[in-house]
Amino acid sequence: MVEVDGEVHAHRVAADARRDRDLVRMGFRVLRLPRALVQERTAEAVARVVAALAEGA
């Protein structure tokens, strides 16, 4: 699962960590990317997703 985090997530660190733990327990892998990365350096964001997929293959 890819999560794109905006600025609000800087104040939700604990809540995001709990959500990530819950998702992992359900069998998901979670990759968090900053919104700015996705919007401004899309190719790098895609490369991170591809690398994460390769690690889990």
Z-matrix of the N, CA and C atoms (Angstrom, degrees):
N
C 1 1.425
C 2 1.521 1 107.34
N 3 1.309 2 116.28 1 132.57
C 4 1.461 3 120.74 2 178.01
C 5 1.518 4 108.04 3 -104.55
N 6 1.309 5 115.91 4 124.53
C 7 1.461 6 122.63 5 176.64
C 8 1.518 7 107.56 6 -108.48
N 9 1.308 8 116.31 7 127.01
C 10 1.465 9 121.62 8 175.67
C 11 1.520 10 106.45 9 -103.23
N 12 1.337 11 115.63 10 113.22
C 13 1.453 12 121.94 11 -173.15
C 14 1.519 13 111.76 12 -100.28
N 15 1.332 14 115.10 13 124.65
C 16 1.456 15 121.21 14 172.84
C 17 1.516 16 110.57 15 -87.50
N 18 1.317 17 115.26 16 -171.59
C 19 1.459 18 121.50 17 -175.54
C 20 1.533 19 113.03 18 -60.54
N 21 1.320 20 117.61 19 -31.62
C 22 1.466 21 120.82 20 -177.78
C 23 1.529 22 111.56 21 -59.78
N 24 1.309 23 117.25 22 -25.49
C 25 1.465 24 120.00 23 -177.45
C 26 1.522 25 113.10 24 -71.25
N 27 1.313 26 117.36 25 -15.79
C 28 1.466 27 120.18 26 175.49
C 29 1.526 28 110.32 27 -64.06
N 30 1.330 29 116.46 28 -24.05
C 31 1.459 30 121.68 29 -179.53
C 32 1.529 31 111.60 30 -101.79
N 33 1.329 32 117.22 31 3.23
C 34 1.464 33 121.56 32 -175.97
C 35 1.532 34 111.64 33 -121.76
N 36 1.297 35 117.51 34 30.01
C 37 1.461 36 121.27 35 -174.02
C 38 1.526 37 111.46 36 -57.70
N 39 1.312 38 117.36 37 -48.82
C 40 1.470 39 120.48 38 -178.12
C 41 1.527 40 110.96 39 -65.65
N 42 1.325 41 117.02 40 -43.07
C 43 1.468 42 120.64 41 179.81
C 44 1.524 43 110.59 42 -64.25
N 45 1.317 44 116.75 43 -41.40
C 46 1.467 45 120.10 44 178.37
C 47 1.525 46 110.80 45 -64.20
N 48 1.321 47 117.11 46 -39.78
C 49 1.468 48 120.51 47 179.27
C 50 1.528 49 110.46 48 -63.35
N 51 1.348 50 116.98 49 -41.84
C 52 1.471 51 119.85 50 177.08
C 53 1.520 52 110.70 51 -62.62
N 54 1.321 53 116.90 52 -43.73
C 55 1.465 54 120.91 53 179.72
C 56 1.524 55 110.53 54 -62.58
N 57 1.329 56 116.42 55 -43.62
C 58 1.466 57 120.13 56 178.08
C 59 1.525 58 110.86 57 -59.56
N 60 1.335 59 117.08 58 -44.34
C 61 1.473 60 120.69 59 178.74
C 62 1.524 61 110.88 60 -60.40
N 63 1.327 62 115.92 61 -43.14
C 64 1.467 63 119.92 62 179.31
C 65 1.529 64 110.86 63 -63.25
N 66 1.313 65 117.28 64 -43.13
C 67 1.464 66 120.84 65 179.68
C 68 1.526 67 111.16 66 -64.78
N 69 1.331 68 116.94 67 -40.68
C 70 1.467 69 120.81 68 178.47
C 71 1.527 70 109.63 69 -63.52
N 72 1.319 71 117.27 70 -41.15
C 73 1.472 72 120.58 71 177.37
C 74 1.527 73 111.59 72 -60.05
N 75 1.335 74 116.21 73 -30.71
C 76 1.468 75 120.66 74 179.44
C 77 1.528 76 111.84 75 -84.03
N 78 1.343 77 116.40 76 -0.14
C 79 1.455 78 119.99 77 176.31
C 80 1.515 79 115.34 78 99.76
N 81 1.319 80 117.71 79 5.03
C 82 1.461 81 120.73 80 178.55
C 83 1.522 82 110.50 81 -88.83
N 84 1.312 83 115.69 82 153.06
C 85 1.466 84 121.94 83 166.70
C 86 1.517 85 105.66 84 -104.14
N 87 1.318 86 117.35 85 140.45
C 88 1.459 87 121.47 86 -176.13
C 89 1.520 88 109.59 87 -118.15
N 90 1.313 89 115.40 88 128.68
C 91 1.463 90 122.32 89 174.06
C 92 1.520 91 106.59 90 -120.98
N 93 1.318 92 116.69 91 120.25
C 94 1.464 93 121.17 92 178.69
C 95 1.520 94 109.43 93 -102.24
N 96 1.320 95 114.77 94 130.39
C 97 1.454 96 121.47 95 177.80
C 98 1.524 97 108.94 96 -125.10
N 99 1.309 98 117.48 97 139.29
C 100 1.465 99 119.67 98 176.78
C 101 1.536 100 110.45 99 -68.40
N 102 1.328 101 115.27 100 140.61
C 103 1.453 102 120.92 101 179.08
C 104 1.527 103 111.36 102 -54.18
N 105 1.321 104 117.47 103 -42.39
C 106 1.459 105 120.74 104 -178.56
C 107 1.531 106 111.35 105 -59.79
N 108 1.319 107 117.37 106 -38.87
C 109 1.465 108 120.84 107 178.10
C 110 1.519 109 110.05 108 -62.41
N 111 1.311 110 116.66 109 -46.78
C 112 1.463 111 121.19 110 -177.72
C 113 1.531 112 110.60 111 -63.60
N 114 1.322 113 116.91 112 -41.35
C 115 1.461 114 120.33 113 -177.78
C 116 1.520 115 113.82 114 -77.72
N 117 1.321 116 116.86 115 -37.21
C 118 1.461 117 120.20 116 -170.79
C 119 1.525 118 113.88 117 -100.31
N 120 1.338 119 116.92 118 -26.88
C 121 1.465 120 120.75 119 -178.54
C 122 1.523 121 108.30 120 -135.75
N 123 1.305 122 114.09 121 62.26
C 124 1.465 123 121.32 122 -173.35
C 125 1.522 124 112.26 123 -56.48
N 126 1.318 125 117.46 124 -41.99
C 127 1.472 126 119.93 125 -179.15
C 128 1.527 127 110.94 126 -59.91
N 129 1.318 128 117.20 127 -39.33
C 130 1.469 129 120.55 128 178.21
C 131 1.529 130 110.28 129 -67.37
N 132 1.324 131 116.92 130 -40.07
C 133 1.470 132 120.46 131 178.00
C 134 1.524 133 110.33 132 -61.79
N 135 1.322 134 116.55 133 -44.49
C 136 1.467 135 120.46 134 178.94
C 137 1.531 136 109.76 135 -63.38
N 138 1.318 137 117.32 136 -40.55
C 139 1.461 138 120.72 137 178.84
C 140 1.528 139 110.81 138 -60.91
N 141 1.324 140 117.06 139 -38.31
C 142 1.471 141 120.01 140 178.28
C 143 1.528 142 110.90 141 -65.95
N 144 1.329 143 116.59 142 -39.33
C 145 1.460 144 119.96 143 178.32
C 146 1.523 145 109.76 144 -64.53
N 147 1.330 146 116.65 145 -45.65
C 148 1.464 147 121.10 146 -179.99
C 149 1.526 148 109.85 147 -61.44
N 150 1.323 149 117.68 148 -42.93
C 151 1.466 150 120.96 149 179.88
C 152 1.534 151 110.54 150 -63.37
N 153 1.328 152 117.01 151 -41.57
C 154 1.459 153 120.36 152 179.01
C 155 1.518 154 110.75 153 -64.36
N 156 1.321 155 117.24 154 -38.54
C 157 1.460 156 120.69 155 177.63
C 158 1.531 157 110.78 156 -65.85
N 159 1.330 158 116.72 157 -39.89
C 160 1.455 159 121.29 158 179.96
C 161 1.536 160 111.03 159 -64.81
N 162 1.339 161 116.10 160 -36.41
C 163 1.459 162 120.23 161 178.85
C 164 1.523 163 111.74 162 -65.62
N 165 1.320 164 116.93 163 -31.60
C 166 1.444 165 120.67 164 -176.17
C 167 1.517 166 113.50 165 -92.00
N 168 1.319 167 117.30 166 -1.94
C 169 1.483 168 120.37 167 -176.56
C 170 1.498 169 111.68 168 -77.26
